[in-house]
Amino acid sequence: MDGLLLCKKLKTERIFIMKKFIAIILTIVTLIGIVPFQTAFAADAGDKLHFSISHYAQEKGSGALYSIPQGNGIEYVDPYEGKYHSGSWCDVGVFTGTGGTYAYCIQKGTAFYSGDRTAVDPDNSNAFQELSDDAQTGIKLAMLYGFPNRSRSTLGADHADDAYVATQAIVWEYQLGFRTSPTSRISSITKSGHTYSGNQIYNKLIKGTPAEDVYDKILDDMATHLTRPSFTSRTSSSASTVKLQYNSSNGKYQATVTDSNSSGANLEVVGTNSTDVTISRSGNSYTITANSPKDGTFSLRLQRSNAPNATTGSFLIWGNLASENQIVATGATDPISLYMKVDIEMTGDMKIIKTSKNNGGKVDGFQFEVKKSDGTLIGTYTSKSDGTIDIKNLLIGTYTVREINLSDEFVQPTPNPVTVEIKSGQTATVNFNNIKKMGVIKTEKTNTNPVMGDYSLKGAKFEVKNIPMKPTPMFHPKIHRLKNRLRVQFSRCI
């Protein structure tokens, strides 16, 4: 009997455990149906996807729906069709595509029906292009910094629905013209004879809800993203130019600039020249580096490298065909490009320094000829009173410098010409030193005795001393009869 009771007890426990397990599985399945999982999603223009409302957004997932009471609806003019809309606005539906891909309504005022939609590049979407530039940029930024491109936890949301509603509210504000920037929501707007409050979506949907803090965070981060470094511009045509100079320590061309806007943006070069130029940041100081010289001024297109990655795929519009109703958007793309121009300094300077010896310190008036390595004459230059010649803005390359028209009074310099390399942003120095030739005294010892005859006397030795020159007389009377005397004032036989 005891064994039979034990078997029944064990069987009952197994049944209880199985029921509990099945209940857990059913709960998970139910949650999957209510809250979609955002999987890695990549789509291209032309793809098709089925979209529907998966559920209605709940505050903190508690069952309290995000909605606006009857009779307190949103009033606006549909920017696509110019139609006036007023009245009740009920619950906020969460749009998803096949596989749990989150999507956002960007065509409020047009009925939504579940069904297949075709992906269109935003530049080719007539409906999206009807929106203002500010609206297009704002919607893209909201989806870049909003949910699900950034996770619920990153956004500080208690529930995915709170993050979704915060993002959808910002998208609608831009779409309807209630917002022109992350920091500017209009107080009112008048269209087609009606005046509408620009704060109504915030006041009726966001204020006082769990979505409010998420809404504020997304807008704050969008505003930071739009703060550009002070040395950049929104357009290529208005971009300022930064001159890069040769850095002899690393053999590259560089410049350092300061961001007075303290944007905190890490920048990367995209598109053309992306492999030629890099930009690094340390605080508000940016170093622009080019690995090799490039002739002329050229533009760089930049984007923030510390913006969120587009984890949800590229920004796409779904539903642009006549047979497809309300359009929705998925994905994320950074819509902000910044521009600057770069001019790599292709010139350097040359400085010729002239020194001399035995010339009383005189170094002016000496002439030099400068040529390119191919023999092209650059010019003939004359040294100044300090012995220098400064030649500015020579193209980088090899040159020769030759001293010309040098008087025979000087010893020819060696080498002559001198080869010199001109490097970007640097001054190459060339030194020339001239030695003035010294005077020569010639002394000859002869016998002038008439009896002995006139002949040279070999083996005589002389001591030569310097006699300071006197202004006058120019001819010393004591030494004018050299041949008639064996001893002279400036030399003596020893």
C-alpha positions, 0 to 999 in steps of 0.5 A: 500500500505504501508503495502504491501511495508513493507512486501516486504522489510522484505522479501527481507532482510530475503532473503539477510540474508539467502544468507549471512548465506549460504555463510558463511557456504560454506566458512567454508565447503571449509576451512575444505576441505583445512585445516584439523582439527587434532582431538585426534587420537589413533591407534595401529599396525594393524589398517588401515586408508585411506591417501591422499593429502588433499591440497598443502601447502601455505605460510601463507595460502595466496595461494603462494604454497611451491614449488621449481622452475622447473629445481632446484630440490632436488638431492639425493640418495634414502636411501631405494633403492639406486636410484639417484633422480634429477630434478624438485620438485613441490608443497609440498602436505599435507598428511592426513588420515581419520578424518584429521590426519596429516601424514609425508612422510618419503620415499622421492623418492617413488611415493605416491598414495591415499589409505588404509595403515596398521599401523606398529610399527616402530621396525617392519617396514623394511623400517624404520629400513633401516634408520640410528639410527640418522635418526630414532631418528631425525624423531621421535624428529621432530614429537614430537616437530613439528606440529601437536603434538605442535600447530601452535600457540605454534610453532609461525607459522602464518598458519598450513601449515607453521608449517607442511612444517617446520616439513616435511623439518626436517624429509626429511633432516634426511631421506636423510642423510643431517642432523645427529643432530639438530645442525649439517647439513652436507655441502655435501654428496657423494653417488653412484658417485654423490655429493649432497649439504646437505643444499639444502632442507633448501635453496630451501624450507625453507630459507626466507619463513614463515616456517623458524622461525618454522623450527629453533624453532623445531631444537632448542627445539630438541637440548635442548631435547638431552642435557642430565643431566651430571650424566646420560648416553645414555646406561645402560652399561656406566651409572655411579652409585649414592650412596643413603644414609639413611636420618633420617629426613624422613626415606628414602634413598637419594642423591643429584647430580648436573647437570653440563650440565644445561640441565633443564630436569625434569626426571621421572623413567620409566619401572622397578623400576618406583614405587620405585625411584623418582627424583626431580629437583631444578635448576641444583640440583637433589634429587634421593629418594628411599622409601626402601632399595634394595640390590645391584646396579640396573639401572634406565631408565629415560625420560624427564617429561617436554617434549611435550605430545604425543597428536597425538598418538604413533609414527606409520609407515603406509604402510609396505606391498608390495601392499601398496606404499610410507610409511608415519608416524603419531604420536609422541614418545620420542625416548630418554632414559637416564640411571643411576645406583643406589646403596642404601647404606646398611651398617652403622658404629659402634663406641664404646666409653670406659670411666673409673673412678678411673683408672688414665685415662687409657681406652685402652686394654678393650675388646668387643664382637660384634654379630648380633641379631641372635647370629652370631659373628662379631668379638672381638675388643680392645679399643685404647689409646683414648678408642674408637673402630671403626667398619666400613661397618656393614650391617644394622640391630640389633647388641649386644655389650658385654664387656668381660674379664673385671678384678675383679678390676672393677665393671661390667657395666650395661647393658651388653650386649648393643643392638644397631641398625645400619642404612644405612649411619649412625654411631651408638655410644655405650658407656661403663663406668667402675668404678675401685673398691676402697681399704678397710681399716679394723680396730679392737680395742682390749685390750692387757693387760695380766692381763685383758685378750685379748678381743675386745673393743666395741664402740670405734670410729676412725678417718681415714685420708689420708697420702700421699704415699711416694716412700720409705719406703714402710712401715711406722715405726710409725704404725707397732705395731698396736696391742700394741698401742691404738693410731696409726699415721693414726687413733685416738680414739675419 
